[in-house]
Amino acid sequence: MQHNVLILDFGSQYTQLIARRVRELNIFCEIFPFNNYPSDLSSYKAVILGGSPYSVRSEDALQIDLSEIRGKIPLLAVCYGAQYLAHFSGGEVAASNIREYGRANLSYIKDDEDFLDEVALNSQVWMSHSDTIKKLPTNGIRLASTKDVENAAYKIEGETTYAIQFHPEVYHSVDGKQILENFLVKIAKVEQTFTPNAFVDDCVRDLRAKVKDDKVVLGLSGGVDSTVAAVLLHKAIGKNLYCIFVNNGLLRKNEFENVLNQYKGMGLNVKGVDASERFLSALDGIEEPEAKRKAIGRVFIEVFDDEAHQIEDVKWLAQGTIYPDVIESISVKGPSATIKSHHNVGGLPDYMKLQIVEPLRMLFKDEVRRVGKTLGIDAELLGRHPFPGPGLSIRILGAITPEKVRILQEVDFVFIEGLKSHGLYDKVWQAGAILLPVNSVGVMGDERTYEKVVALRAVESTDGMTADWVHLPYDFLMKISNEIINKVKGVNRVVYDISSKPPATIEWE
């Protein structure tokens, strides 16, 4: 049983980063909305309150009953959480005279305090708030200050309750990870047992207990997530796992054949199903991104239902869902908004009798890769870029047609193969091409053309929650642009997307 940390979310954009930093300490954690978390807290060794876009002084301030947490479970309150403890426990929070955003430096640190042990004076921290704590809560003891924020960190005497006004989870807080480790390991005594080997052992044991001797059908995509899920399930239930790889007509060029060949020799029972016409027919005339995703999700389920009926007594549908899919699709973030839906997240229709099993549901992408390495999966497969479940449909802006799919497959092929041949593929987290719903005027020879525009996209990231565009060499971009325009009929202009996430998303739809 893992020693868990409970992170309560009040809608901050940084909540997922808290989870990432905790996981980096080999400590398992879970995110729940502040107003909908487990009533039984016996398995949690520590609780962290996150930040929020709300003010504790407003009428619609997000409030939580901490009576079962404070004084009973070690508690760390971050930003909004720190202000909440002060405002509702005898302290005072007021609007700050200056907007406290960005870098700051610790100008005071209380001596002989485990919470800030090994944190350097003048250490840089990251502030992001417009209110400030004027007076500490009852029994509050100041632990740290900056030039502009007197109560940058404090604790409650007589409790294992700590609070910080800054964000230890962001990269710019230099000693932020050390502060989290001090609280979780030194103070809360949480054991650092969440390792890839431990996850594999726990997951295989749990899968065997959950699935027993039932048969499981799994949708393979050729990507990292579904492959690691398949190998985990195969390790747990062996021949009772039936893998299906569906060609939805929206895969990369030659991907259907290449993926099927990829799994030969891995010991997995894999069946290829070409349902491309079925998917393209369902997408005919649909332009809105969410409608595309939902149509693909519906057909995806239908195809699996058809295939599952051909397997006698199958009981479970396995999926390679990972944590970012869950966070972005379901409101685990409390008041935060849903960004987009994922075709492999959520429940099944009533007519489908299969139960869902998702071995990777609580892992970030980099954690999935580490688990895959532990399982002995080929490094080339583990290093493969993520590819969206709805495939090229969400990289074709507007309505889908077979001709548009052909064009984008050819463009994507030139781009991805170019990255590989120039030694750039492994330096990029995810790359692809987007077919824009506009034509542009061009000149080829002495003739005027009026053809499609494509955008190339390459980002670097750790887990997909945030991403920055990759500074690909200009010479490379020039070569790829020329190659695309010369080789792909229907394209006369190539652009490069230099947007980061946030505010953009990695995919365009």
Helices and strands as residue ranges (DSSP letters): E 4-9, H 15-24, E 28-33, E 44-49, E 75-78, H 80-87, E 92-109, G 114-116, E 124-135, E 140-146, E 153-156, E 161-164, H 176-181, I 182-187, H 196-211, E 215-220, H 224-237, G 238-240, E 241-247, H 255-262, E 270-274, H 276-283, H 289-308, E 314-318, H 323-329, E 355-357, H 365-374, H 379-382, G 391-395, H 402-421, G 425-427, E 430-444, E 447-460, E 468-469, H 474-487, E 491-496
